[in-house]
């Protein structure tokens, strides 16, 4: 009702996500659309039952105005998230078209919604909420334009009441199945890019959850909002809770199935752009050449498994969390610090710390002792030093030395170090997490500052050279490959 989710346990949220039902936890197009539809139908039907009103006023237009006002109140109560605002704008345009006796064109409505949101919140275009919401709706509109005439003709060919009822039910079920498939495929690139996870049983879960939400939960929610001013909302919230419990139990059941959620390797930005353009091509064009976008979309979706972007080493900005790759994913150095960082890395690059004992015993290229760790790969060496003694010992035999210690620029530790690159606590703090790629030609280093660029809201980072006594303490040279 309000968009507040802090009372929902993390286990429940994970179950909804793995079952492909996360969209039910967000106030979005499903909620706003059903809410506006219920208000419109109930008000119009109620006015039609009063002859004095039905004969003098246009009940349809009055219902559209009241539905728009009620939907606006619901939007404000819910917190005005991006999906809710998008759906409110689209519903508003449709309802205004009813008042003005105009036909609302779906693609134009979607374009108006996107334009208005970007005018006031342009940064939202980079977020998963905006991308997934508009991608799903664009795919649904395109699919509706293709399938609706065929389904309408098929349903009109019924030969009696039984046949008509059966065909209407079949069309409804087919609508849920096709809508779920279209929305899943349309949002898959953004789910892979942002969350590195795909629910495999979303179709099965939505076949039950969506009808329950539309037929049971949302009508009781509308009634609860109507009863709130009279302090009688409990009459509606109790049966509403039955539907919510049913959907939650369904999410838990589906998420417990084997391989319910597929963890995906990270997708590159280029693959995401290609998937977006191919999706536009597939949805917007009307001719046979629209299907040319399918191969590009499929290649983009499988690209994370073909062109895997797994670094050999990652060090957090505070130097407390380290992970090394075993070619399949990252293995985290055991520890309790940086829980959020650890969970984020595991979500993006996979694996865990289960194999660390094997690595630390010397069977792999990563060896550790209480003073630090030494990493070897393809003829290159990197040392992670926790103490000054380790810096002095390793500087003469490694290409890169990384230490969480903040070493002044005029320190003898720097002047006596023969490593090609010296990354201390100042550099880690200012540039953020460092990601290392080891190639035959050298070692490539990427940082948070490198990726975010020079922005007014980001830390300034100017290139400097070692050995300059005037350089700011803790600065680092912006050399990507050496």
Secondary structure, 3 states (H helix, E strand, C coil): CCCCCCCCCHHHHHHHHHCCCHHHCCCCHHHHHHHHHHHHHHHHHHHHCCHHHHCCCCHHHHHHHHHHHHHHHHHHHHCCCHHHHHHHHHHHHHHHHHHCCCCCCHHHHHHHHHHHHHHHCHHHHHCHHHHHHHHHHHHHHHHHHHHHHHHHHHHHCCCCHHHHHHHHHHHHHHHHHHHHHHHHHHHHHHHHHHHCEEECCHHHHHHHHHHHHHHHHHHHHHHHHHHHCCCCCHHHHHHHHHHHHHHHHHHHHHHCCCCCEEECCCCCHHHHHHHHHHHHHHHHCCCHHHHHHHHHHHHHHHHHHHCCCCCCEEECCCCCCEEEECCCCEEECCCCCCHHHHHHHHHHHCCCCCCHHHHHHHHCCEEEECCEEEEEECCEEEEEECCHHHHHHHCCCCCEEEECCCCCCCCHHHHCCCCCEEECHHHHHHHCCEEEEEECCEEEEEEHHHHHCCCCCCCCCCCCCCCCCCCCCCCCCCCCEC
